Amino acid sequence: MNIMIDGMGGDHAPEEIVKGAVQAAKEISGTVSIIGREERINECLQALNWNGDNIEVVNATEVISNNESPAMAVRKKKDSSISKGMRMLKEGEVDAFISGGSTGALLSAGLLILGRIRGIKRPAIAAFFPKIGMNDTSLILDCGANAESRPEYLLQYGIMGSIFVEKVKGIENPEVMLLNVGAEEEKGDPLHKESFELLRNADINFKGNCEGRDVPFGCCDVVVTDGFSGNVFLKSSEGVALAVMKRIKQKMTEGLAAKAGALLSYNKLKEIKKEFDYSEEGGAPILGLKGPVLKIHGSSKANAVYNAILKAVPYVEQDVTALIENAITEKSSGEE
């Protein structure tokens, strides 16, 4: 197995990318490939005194930045870490590709170079959201790949998310719910009403609608939503979590009594912070592409990179891409 990580993608590349790759390489039986500017990546490896034999460096001379037109950059910068990495995945030279670079460029490269699974209308960005107090997560999709959606897209998100959670997280018959403005089945606009009917009749464990406030309390294993709502939900939740943690920190340092209380409760506060830490879950899979592709946060450090590489292993081993294609093909055949 060969897991490739984009060495130039993210705010802390390549140093933190290389640190995470080295940490993961010590634990997986396959190879970790780091793609990017070879000289800089080798310097980072030397600084870490890496002397193992399961890290490969692949030279890519160009980098796609966040302020470039994604599709244009993918077409023009053929030797960028994203474009070249995606080609290597398509050609079978690597088994999975992970990047913390431009989300738009990663999606564009996925569509233009790798392509969609046969029968998939639109790929979806899936993200893990913490089930508070349960040491577990829900998978939410779509989180921004498609701002405009149709009921058949949301049906496919439910199928893909269910397969991914079952095979990668090991949850048998995962529960799937539709993010909506109310729990009652008649709630929502035409998109959500039609999506509800399609999901209810699909061969998945669909449990109906859920509201945004239900998600942090672990209402289900897979939350299906359109890309616009999913992105707003995810970023709003992230903002609230950061604001609450910042406010707690401020209050716990106001005066000697508060500081003493903070010291006594330090371990518990640390546990709460960890529950909201995206780096613990690693990458967000882009489901629907013809190969395992994961997006990590642009501000990811070594721990997020490490976890993303480990998460990619069962994605490859369980051949989730083929399982999704088979499920979509079977559904299409049943409709004919």
C-alpha positions as CSV (number, residue, x, y, z in Angstrom):
1,M,0.0,0.0,0.0
2,N,1.2,3.5,-0.9
3,I,-0.5,6.5,0.7
4,M,0.5,9.9,-0.8
5,I,0.4,13.2,1.1
6,D,0.7,16.6,-0.5
7,G,3.9,18.1,1.0
8,M,3.1,21.6,-0.2
9,G,-0.5,21.8,0.9
10,G,-1.5,23.9,3.9
11,D,-0.3,26.7,6.1
12,H,2.4,24.7,7.8
13,A,3.8,22.9,4.8
14,P,6.2,21.2,4.4
15,E,7.5,21.0,7.9
16,E,4.4,19.8,9.7
17,I,3.4,17.5,6.8
18,V,6.7,15.8,6.9
19,K,6.5,15.4,10.7
20,G,3.1,13.8,10.4
21,A,4.2,11.5,7.6
22,V,7.2,10.3,9.6
23,Q,5.0,9.6,12.6
24,A,2.5,7.6,10.4
25,A,5.3,5.8,8.5
26,K,6.5,4.2,11.8
27,E,3.1,2.6,12.2
28,I,1.8,1.5,8.8
29,S,3.1,-1.5,6.9
30,G,3.1,0.2,3.5
31,T,4.8,3.3,2.1
32,V,4.1,7.0,2.7
33,S,4.9,9.2,-0.3
34,I,5.4,12.9,0.1
35,I,4.9,14.9,-3.1
36,G,6.2,18.4,-3.5
37,R,9.5,20.4,-3.9
38,E,12.0,17.6,-3.3
39,E,14.8,19.6,-1.9
40,R,12.6,21.2,0.8
41,I,11.0,17.9,1.8
42,N,14.4,16.1,2.0
43,E,15.7,19.0,4.3
44,C,12.7,18.4,6.6
45,L,13.4,14.6,6.7
46,Q,17.0,15.2,7.4
47,A,16.1,17.6,10.3
48,L,14.0,14.8,11.8
49,N,16.9,12.3,11.4
50,W,14.6,10.0,9.4
51,N,16.4,6.9,8.3
52,G,13.6,4.5,7.6
53,D,12.9,2.9,4.2
54,N,9.1,3.4,3.8
55,I,9.0,7.1,2.9
56,E,9.3,8.1,-0.7
57,V,9.7,11.7,-1.9
58,V,8.2,12.6,-5.3
59,N,9.3,15.8,-6.9
60,A,6.7,18.3,-8.0
61,T,8.0,21.8,-8.9
62,E,4.7,23.8,-8.8
63,V,2.2,24.8,-6.1
64,I,-1.4,25.8,-6.4
65,S,-2.3,28.6,-4.1
66,N,-5.7,29.4,-2.6
67,N,-6.1,32.6,-4.5
68,E,-5.8,31.0,-8.0
69,S,-8.7,29.9,-10.1
70,P,-8.9,26.2,-9.2
71,A,-9.8,24.7,-12.6
72,M,-7.4,27.0,-14.5
73,A,-4.6,26.2,-12.1
74,V,-5.1,22.5,-12.4
75,R,-5.0,22.7,-16.2
76,K,-2.0,25.1,-16.3
77,K,0.2,23.7,-13.4
78,K,0.5,20.1,-14.5
79,D,3.6,19.7,-12.3
80,S,1.9,20.9,-9.2
81,S,1.7,18.6,-6.2
82,I,-2.1,18.4,-6.5
83,S,-2.2,17.7,-10.2
84,K,0.7,15.3,-10.3
85,G,-0.5,13.5,-7.2
86,M,-4.0,13.0,-8.6
87,R,-2.5,11.7,-11.9
88,M,-0.5,9.2,-9.9
89,L,-3.6,8.0,-8.1
90,K,-5.4,7.6,-11.4
91,E,-2.6,5.6,-12.9
92,G,-2.4,3.3,-9.8
93,E,1.1,4.4,-8.7
94,V,-0.4,5.3,-5.3
95,D,-3.5,4.0,-3.5
96,A,-4.7,7.2,-1.8
97,F,-4.1,11.0,-2.0
98,I,-4.3,13.5,0.9
99,S,-3.9,17.2,0.7
100,G,-4.3,20.3,2.8
101,G,-4.1,22.6,-0.2
102,S,-6.8,24.5,-2.0
103,T,-10.2,22.7,-1.6
104,G,-11.3,24.0,-5.0
105,A,-8.1,22.8,-6.7
106,L,-8.4,19.4,-5.1
107,L,-12.0,19.1,-6.2
108,S,-11.2,20.3,-9.7
109,A,-8.3,17.9,-10.0
110,G,-10.5,15.1,-8.8
111,L,-13.1,15.8,-11.4
112,L,-10.8,16.7,-14.3
113,I,-8.0,14.1,-13.7
114,L,-9.4,11.3,-11.6
115,G,-13.1,11.5,-12.6
116,R,-16.3,10.5,-10.8
117,I,-17.4,7.0,-10.0
118,R,-19.7,5.7,-12.7
119,G,-23.3,6.7,-11.9
120,I,-22.4,9.4,-9.3
121,K,-24.0,12.7,-10.1
122,R,-21.8,14.9,-7.8
123,P,-19.0,14.0,-5.4
124,A,-19.4,15.2,-1.8
125,I,-17.0,16.5,0.9
126,A,-17.6,14.4,4.0
127,A,-16.5,15.7,7.4
128,F,-16.5,14.1,10.9
129,F,-18.4,16.0,13.6
130,P,-18.0,15.1,17.3
131,K,-20.7,13.4,19.2
132,I,-20.3,15.3,22.4
133,G,-19.4,13.1,25.4
134,M,-19.5,9.9,23.4
135,N,-15.9,9.6,22.1
136,D,-17.3,9.2,18.6
137,T,-18.3,11.2,15.5
138,S,-21.0,11.5,12.9
139,L,-20.1,11.8,9.2
140,I,-21.7,14.9,7.6
141,L,-22.0,15.2,3.8
142,D,-22.0,17.3,1.7
143,C,-20.0,20.0,3.4
144,G,-19.4,22.3,0.5
145,A,-18.6,20.5,-2.8
146,N,-22.0,21.5,-4.3
147,A,-23.7,24.7,-3.3
148,E,-26.8,23.7,-5.3
149,S,-28.3,20.2,-5.0
150,R,-31.0,17.9,-6.3
151,P,-32.8,15.1,-4.4
152,E,-30.9,12.4,-6.3
153,Y,-27.6,13.9,-5.1
154,L,-28.7,13.7,-1.5
155,L,-29.8,10.1,-2.0
156,Q,-26.3,9.3,-3.3
157,Y,-24.7,11.1,-0.3
158,G,-26.7,8.8,2.0
159,I,-25.6,5.7,0.2
160,M,-21.9,6.8,0.0
161,G,-21.8,8.0,3.7
162,S,-23.4,4.7,4.9
163,I,-20.9,2.6,3.1
164,F,-17.9,4.7,4.2
165,V,-18.9,4.7,7.9
166,E,-19.6,0.9,7.9
167,K,-16.3,0.0,6.2
168,V,-13.9,2.6,7.6
169,K,-15.3,3.1,11.1
170,G,-16.6,-0.4,11.4
171,I,-20.2,0.6,12.4
172,E,-22.6,-2.1,11.2
173,N,-25.8,-0.8,9.6
174,P,-25.1,2.9,10.4
175,E,-28.1,5.2,11.1
176,V,-28.6,7.9,8.5
177,M,-30.6,11.1,9.0
178,L,-31.5,14.1,6.8
179,L,-30.6,17.6,8.1
180,N,-33.8,19.6,8.0
181,V,-35.6,22.5,9.7
182,G,-37.8,20.1,11.7
183,A,-37.9,16.5,12.7
184,E,-41.4,15.8,11.2
185,E,-41.3,14.1,7.8
186,E,-43.4,16.8,6.1
187,K,-41.0,19.6,7.0
188,G,-38.7,21.4,4.6
189,D,-38.6,22.8,1.1
190,P,-39.3,20.7,-2.0
191,L,-35.6,19.6,-2.1
192,H,-35.8,18.1,1.4
193,K,-39.2,16.6,1.0
194,E,-38.2,14.8,-2.1
195,S,-34.9,13.8,-0.7
196,F,-36.7,12.4,2.4
197,E,-38.8,10.1,0.2
198,L,-35.8,8.8,-1.8
199,L,-33.8,8.1,1.4
200,R,-36.7,6.4,3.1
201,N,-37.0,4.0,0.1
202,A,-33.2,3.4,-0.2
203,D,-31.4,0.3,1.0
204,I,-29.9,2.1,4.0
205,N,-30.8,2.5,7.7
206,F,-32.6,5.8,7.3
207,K,-34.1,7.3,10.5
208,G,-35.8,10.4,9.2
209,N,-35.1,14.1,9.7
210,C,-32.8,15.7,12.3
211,E,-32.3,19.4,13.3
212,G,-29.0,21.1,13.5
213,R,-29.1,21.1,17.3
214,D,-29.4,17.3,17.4
215,V,-26.1,16.6,15.6
216,P,-23.7,17.4,18.4
217,F,-25.7,15.0,20.7
218,G,-25.0,12.1,18.4
219,C,-28.5,11.7,16.8
220,C,-27.1,9.4,14.1
221,D,-23.9,8.1,12.3
222,V,-24.4,9.8,8.9
223,V,-26.0,13.2,8.4
224,V,-27.1,14.0,4.9
225,T,-27.4,17.6,3.7
226,D,-27.0,19.8,0.7
227,G,-23.6,21.4,0.3
228,F,-24.7,24.9,1.1
229,S,-26.4,24.0,4.4
230,G,-23.7,21.6,5.3
231,N,-20.9,24.1,4.9
232,V,-22.8,26.8,6.9
233,F,-23.6,24.3,9.7
234,L,-20.0,23.1,9.9
235,K,-18.4,26.5,9.9
236,S,-21.0,28.0,12.3
237,S,-20.4,25.1,14.7
238,E,-16.6,25.5,14.4
239,G,-17.0,29.2,15.2
240,V,-19.2,28.6,18.2
241,A,-16.9,26.0,19.6
242,L,-13.9,28.3,19.2
243,A,-15.7,31.2,20.8
244,V,-16.9,29.1,23.7
245,M,-13.5,27.7,24.4
246,K,-12.0,31.2,24.2
247,R,-14.5,32.6,26.6
248,I,-14.0,29.7,29.0
249,K,-10.3,30.4,28.9
250,Q,-10.9,34.1,29.6
251,K,-13.2,33.4,32.6
252,M,-10.8,30.8,34.0
253,T,-7.9,33.3,34.2
254,E,-9.8,36.2,35.8
255,G,-8.5,36.4,39.3
256,L,-6.6,34.0,41.7
257,A,-9.7,31.9,42.6
258,A,-10.5,31.3,38.9
259,K,-6.9,30.4,38.1
260,A,-6.8,28.0,41.0
261,G,-10.0,26.4,39.7
262,A,-8.6,26.2,36.2
263,L,-5.6,24.3,37.5
264,L,-7.8,21.8,39.3
265,S,-9.9,21.3,36.3
266,Y,-7.1,21.4,33.7
267,N,-7.3,17.8,32.6
268,K,-11.1,17.9,32.2
269,L,-10.9,21.1,30.1
270,K,-8.2,19.5,28.0
271,E,-10.5,16.5,27.4
272,I,-13.3,18.9,26.2
273,K,-10.9,20.7,23.9
274,K,-9.8,17.4,22.4
275,E,-13.4,16.5,21.6
276,F,-13.6,19.5,19.3
277,D,-10.2,19.0,17.7
278,Y,-10.5,18.2,14.0
279,S,-6.9,16.9,14.0
280,E,-8.0,13.8,15.9
281,E,-10.1,12.7,13.0
282,G,-7.7,13.4,10.2
283,G,-9.0,14.0,6.7
284,A,-12.4,14.6,5.2
285,P,-13.0,12.1,2.4
286,I,-14.2,13.4,-0.9
287,L,-16.7,10.6,-1.8
288,G,-17.7,9.9,-5.3
289,L,-14.4,10.2,-7.0
290,K,-12.6,7.2,-8.6
291,G,-10.2,6.7,-5.8
292,P,-9.5,7.5,-2.1
293,V,-9.0,11.3,-1.8
294,L,-9.0,13.0,1.6
295,K,-8.9,16.8,2.4
296,I,-7.2,17.9,5.6
297,H,-7.7,21.4,7.1
298,G,-5.4,24.1,5.7
299,S,-4.0,24.8,9.2
300,S,-3.3,21.1,9.9
301,K,-0.3,20.2,11.9
302,A,1.6,16.9,12.3
303,N,-1.1,15.2,14.4
304,A,-3.8,15.8,11.7
305,V,-1.5,14.6,9.0
306,Y,-0.7,11.4,11.0
307,N,-4.4,10.7,11.6
308,A,-5.4,11.3,8.0
309,I,-2.8,8.8,6.8
310,L,-4.0,6.2,9.2
311,K,-7.6,6.9,8.2
312,A,-6.7,6.3,4.6
313,V,-5.5,2.8,5.2
314,P,-9.0,1.2,5.8
315,Y,-10.4,3.4,3.0
316,V,-8.0,1.5,0.7
317,E,-8.1,-1.9,2.3
318,Q,-11.9,-2.1,2.3
319,D,-12.0,-0.8,-1.3
320,V,-14.7,1.7,-0.4
321,T,-14.6,3.2,-4.0
322,A,-15.6,-0.1,-5.5
323,L,-18.3,-0.7,-2.9
324,I,-19.8,2.7,-3.7
325,E,-19.7,2.0,-7.4
326,N,-21.4,-1.4,-7.0
327,A,-24.1,0.1,-4.8
328,I,-24.9,2.9,-7.3
329,T,-24.8,0.5,-10.2
330,E,-27.2,-1.9,-8.4
331,K,-29.6,1.0,-7.7
332,S,-29.4,2.2,-11.3
333,S,-30.2,-1.3,-12.6
334,G,-33.1,-1.6,-10.2
335,E,-34.6,1.6,-11.7
336,E,-34.5,0.5,-15.3
